[in-house]
């Protein structure tokens, strides 16, 4: 499947994509999404822990180990997602839950990685010496829009594919994620303004 067709699924035909591909062991662009998730996570952790002090080292590590980090997240967070599917009365299909987590999370993962690339361009290697990278209004808006779209994709997927109960799905796949992410990004935004 060409990348343009894959992206159009996210803009126009997500339900069709789910019906056709989500039950596959490795749906289209599976490894790329794992790497995007793993790369964003690793860049964030390396900066927070002071593990590297320049972008060349950070990208070298991410290029080699991003997929490993992505796989670990896929199994751990995909299992957490599966628990939420179960609590919402959905089917007990673990792999599909993990795939739904990965594909519904793509907007957040992509924006997070894009923000790291923007930080690289804006701050250079000084980024790794900051206690906390500044959170601009644009950053916050991008993250919150990504969260809302991700929540929509997630809710659509669990109701359509995993046959979850609608009311429980609203609680576990709309209300709680929105509350969590808005609180988290709001806290990070406030902390960034105060530093």
Beta strands, then each sheet from edge to edge (+ up, - down):
end
